[in-house]
Amino acid sequence: MLVNKWAGDTLPLTQSMEKPMANSNTDQFLEHNKQYASGQTMHKAAYPGKQPIQPSRHVAVVACMDARLDVEDLLGLQTGEAHIIRNAGGVVTEDAIRCLIISHHLLNTNEIILIHHTRCGMLAFTDDLLKAGLEGDPAAEKVLAQATGRPFTTTGKASSSPVAFHPFRGQIEALDSPRNEKSTERLQWDVRRGMSTILNHPWIPTSGPDASTVRGFIYDVDTGKLEEVTYPGPMGSFG
């Protein structure tokens, strides 16, 4: 089921909208990912020559900026096939939404893929903790140094920007901690929050002739494999 963006209710939609068709680009990329995780080279790095401005696969990807994710490789994307939007955490922020609206309405994409990953740095802090550390709070500096394994250098200054760093909900853990059940749950929460944000945005259609599909995944940096996140489902708590 998908969420009715106007009424805020969970309503049954057609089967084609509940689950993308088996031959969708996203499903093909999942097959590519299996090959990538087995050690095969999927992305061709050579210059492909002149390309149209519209992504040929009509796909937009929102992914984390983590250096261990090579989005083109892990999805088997070739140059010119997809838009790739990256930020810390792969969070669906206001700017990511801006990009997705432009991508869809002006450049003809209709499949959206969200990718979070294990051992993510967004699991290791909270907004208040990072802001306090940057502003010079000794206790926060100590916790951040312990979490990151490196000295934390404060600026001793306050700032109104950015308003939020968008860390993931839940109990924080040390930076780059091995995957466990709780961290996986926290990643799933944020993927679903991103999916919900997109599915309920009035300018990103998810039904009708101009519809986009939205699917979310967790990439395991230790195996190279993508795992799909079910939606709808829990989106987290402060506990």
C-alpha positions as CSV (number, residue, x, y, z in Angstrom):
1,M,0.0,0.0,0.0
2,L,1.0,3.6,-0.5
3,V,-0.1,6.7,1.4
4,N,-2.7,8.9,-0.1
5,K,-0.9,12.2,-0.2
6,W,-4.1,14.4,0.0
7,A,-6.0,12.6,2.8
8,G,-3.0,11.3,4.8
9,D,-4.7,7.8,4.9
10,T,-3.3,4.5,3.9
11,L,-5.4,3.3,1.0
12,P,-5.1,0.4,-1.4
13,L,-3.8,1.4,-4.8
14,T,-3.5,-0.7,-8.0
15,Q,-1.2,-3.6,-8.1
16,S,1.1,-1.9,-10.6
17,M,1.5,1.0,-8.1
18,E,2.0,-1.2,-5.0
19,K,4.9,-3.0,-6.6
20,P,6.9,-1.9,-9.6
21,M,6.8,-4.2,-12.6
22,A,9.3,-7.0,-12.6
23,N,11.2,-5.5,-15.6
24,S,11.6,-2.1,-14.0
25,N,15.0,-0.4,-14.1
26,T,15.2,-0.7,-10.3
27,D,14.9,-4.5,-10.5
28,Q,17.5,-4.6,-13.2
29,F,19.9,-2.6,-11.0
30,L,19.3,-5.1,-8.2
31,E,20.4,-7.9,-10.6
32,H,23.5,-5.8,-11.4
33,N,24.2,-5.4,-7.7
34,K,24.3,-9.2,-7.2
35,Q,26.9,-9.3,-9.9
36,Y,28.8,-6.4,-8.4
37,A,28.8,-8.0,-4.9
38,S,30.3,-11.2,-6.5
39,G,33.2,-9.2,-7.8
40,Q,32.2,-8.3,-11.3
41,T,32.9,-4.9,-12.8
42,M,29.6,-3.3,-13.9
43,H,30.3,0.4,-14.6
44,K,32.2,1.3,-17.7
45,A,34.4,4.2,-16.9
46,A,35.4,5.2,-20.5
47,Y,33.9,8.4,-21.9
48,P,30.7,7.3,-23.8
49,G,30.5,10.2,-26.2
50,K,27.7,12.7,-26.7
51,Q,24.6,12.0,-24.5
52,P,21.1,13.6,-24.2
53,I,20.4,15.7,-21.1
54,Q,17.6,13.4,-19.9
55,P,18.8,10.3,-18.0
56,S,18.2,7.4,-20.4
57,R,17.0,5.0,-17.7
58,H,14.6,7.7,-16.2
59,V,16.0,7.0,-12.7
60,A,17.0,9.3,-9.8
61,V,19.1,8.0,-7.0
62,V,19.4,9.6,-3.5
63,A,22.4,8.1,-1.7
64,C,24.9,8.8,1.1
65,M,28.1,10.7,0.4
66,D,30.1,7.9,2.1
67,A,33.4,7.2,0.3
68,R,32.7,3.4,0.4
69,L,29.7,3.8,-1.9
70,D,30.3,4.0,-5.6
71,V,26.7,4.3,-6.8
72,E,27.5,3.8,-10.4
73,D,29.4,0.6,-9.7
74,L,27.0,-1.0,-7.1
75,L,24.0,-0.4,-9.3
76,G,25.7,-1.1,-12.6
77,L,24.8,2.3,-13.9
78,Q,26.4,3.7,-17.0
79,T,27.1,7.4,-17.7
80,G,23.9,9.2,-18.8
81,E,21.5,6.7,-17.3
82,A,20.5,8.3,-14.0
83,H,20.6,11.3,-11.7
84,I,22.6,10.8,-8.6
85,I,21.9,13.0,-5.6
86,R,24.2,12.6,-2.6
87,N,24.5,14.1,0.8
88,A,25.5,13.0,4.3
89,G,23.2,10.0,5.1
90,G,21.3,10.0,1.8
91,V,18.7,12.0,3.7
92,V,15.6,13.3,1.8
93,T,16.2,16.9,2.7
94,E,14.6,20.0,1.3
95,D,17.4,20.2,-1.3
96,A,17.0,16.5,-2.2
97,I,13.3,17.2,-2.8
98,R,14.2,20.2,-4.9
99,C,16.4,18.0,-7.1
100,L,13.8,15.2,-7.4
101,I,11.1,17.7,-8.5
102,I,13.4,19.1,-11.2
103,S,14.6,15.6,-12.1
104,H,11.0,14.4,-12.6
105,H,9.2,17.3,-14.1
106,L,11.9,18.8,-16.3
107,L,14.1,15.8,-17.1
108,N,11.7,12.9,-17.3
109,T,12.7,10.6,-14.5
110,N,10.0,8.3,-13.0
111,E,11.9,5.8,-10.7
112,I,13.4,7.0,-7.4
113,I,15.8,4.9,-5.5
114,L,16.9,5.7,-1.9
115,I,20.2,4.2,-0.6
116,H,21.3,4.2,3.0
117,H,24.2,2.0,4.2
118,T,25.6,0.1,7.2
119,R,28.3,1.7,9.4
120,C,27.0,5.1,8.6
121,G,28.4,8.1,10.4
122,M,24.8,9.5,10.8
123,L,24.3,6.8,13.5
124,A,27.0,8.3,15.7
125,F,25.7,11.6,16.8
126,T,22.6,13.8,17.5
127,D,22.0,17.4,16.4
128,D,22.3,18.7,19.9
129,L,25.5,16.8,20.6
130,L,27.3,18.1,17.4
131,K,26.0,21.6,17.8
132,A,27.2,21.7,21.5
133,G,30.6,20.3,20.5
134,L,31.0,22.9,17.8
135,E,30.0,25.7,20.2
136,G,32.6,24.6,22.7
137,D,30.9,22.4,25.3
138,P,33.7,20.2,26.8
139,A,31.4,17.3,27.6
140,A,30.1,17.2,24.0
141,E,33.7,17.5,22.7
142,K,34.7,14.4,24.8
143,V,31.8,12.3,23.6
144,L,32.4,13.2,19.9
145,A,36.1,12.4,20.2
146,Q,35.2,9.1,21.7
147,A,32.6,8.4,19.0
148,T,34.9,9.3,16.1
149,G,38.2,8.1,17.4
150,R,39.9,11.4,16.6
151,P,40.4,14.7,18.5
152,F,37.3,16.9,18.1
153,T,38.3,20.5,17.5
154,T,35.6,23.0,18.5
155,T,35.0,26.3,16.8
156,G,33.7,28.0,19.9
157,K,31.1,29.8,17.9
158,A,27.3,29.4,17.4
159,S,25.6,29.5,14.1
160,S,22.0,29.4,12.8
161,S,23.0,27.4,9.8
162,P,22.6,24.5,9.1
163,V,19.4,24.3,11.0
164,A,19.8,20.5,11.2
165,F,22.4,17.9,10.4
166,H,19.7,15.1,10.0
167,P,21.3,12.3,12.1
168,F,19.3,9.1,12.3
169,R,16.9,8.6,15.2
170,G,17.7,6.3,18.1
171,Q,20.5,5.6,20.5
172,I,23.9,6.7,19.1
173,E,26.8,4.3,18.6
174,A,30.5,4.7,18.0
175,L,31.5,5.7,14.4
176,D,31.8,2.8,12.0
177,S,30.5,0.3,14.5
178,P,29.8,-3.2,13.0
179,R,26.3,-3.8,11.9
180,N,23.8,-5.0,14.5
181,E,20.0,-5.4,14.8
182,K,19.5,-2.0,16.3
183,S,21.6,-0.1,13.8
184,T,19.8,-1.9,11.0
185,E,16.5,-0.9,12.5
186,R,17.6,2.8,12.7
187,L,18.6,2.7,9.0
188,Q,15.3,1.2,8.1
189,W,13.5,4.0,10.0
190,D,15.2,6.7,8.1
191,V,14.8,5.0,4.7
192,R,11.0,4.9,5.4
193,R,11.0,8.5,6.5
194,G,12.6,9.4,3.2
195,M,10.1,7.4,1.3
196,S,7.2,8.9,3.2
197,T,8.5,12.4,2.5
198,I,8.6,11.7,-1.2
199,L,5.4,9.8,-1.5
200,N,3.5,12.5,0.3
201,H,5.0,15.5,-1.5
202,P,2.3,17.3,-3.6
203,W,4.8,17.9,-6.5
204,I,6.0,14.4,-6.9
205,P,3.1,12.3,-8.4
206,T,2.9,8.7,-7.4
207,S,-0.3,7.8,-9.2
208,G,-1.7,8.6,-12.7
209,P,0.0,8.8,-16.0
210,D,3.0,10.9,-14.7
211,A,3.6,8.6,-11.6
212,S,7.0,7.9,-10.1
213,T,7.9,4.8,-8.1
214,V,9.9,5.0,-4.9
215,R,11.9,2.2,-3.4
216,G,14.4,2.2,-0.6
217,F,17.5,0.1,0.3
218,I,20.3,-0.5,2.7
219,Y,23.7,-1.1,1.2
220,D,26.0,-3.4,3.3
221,V,29.5,-1.9,3.0
222,D,30.9,-5.3,4.2
223,T,29.3,-7.4,1.5
224,G,28.5,-5.0,-1.3
225,K,24.8,-6.1,-1.3
226,L,21.6,-4.1,-1.4
227,E,18.7,-5.0,0.9
228,E,15.2,-3.6,0.2
229,V,13.4,-1.8,3.0
230,T,9.6,-2.5,3.3
231,Y,7.2,0.3,3.3
232,P,5.1,1.4,5.1
233,G,6.5,0.5,8.5
234,P,8.0,2.0,11.7
235,M,9.8,5.3,11.3
236,G,11.5,5.6,14.7
237,S,11.2,7.1,18.1
238,F,13.4,9.2,20.4
239,G,13.8,6.3,22.9
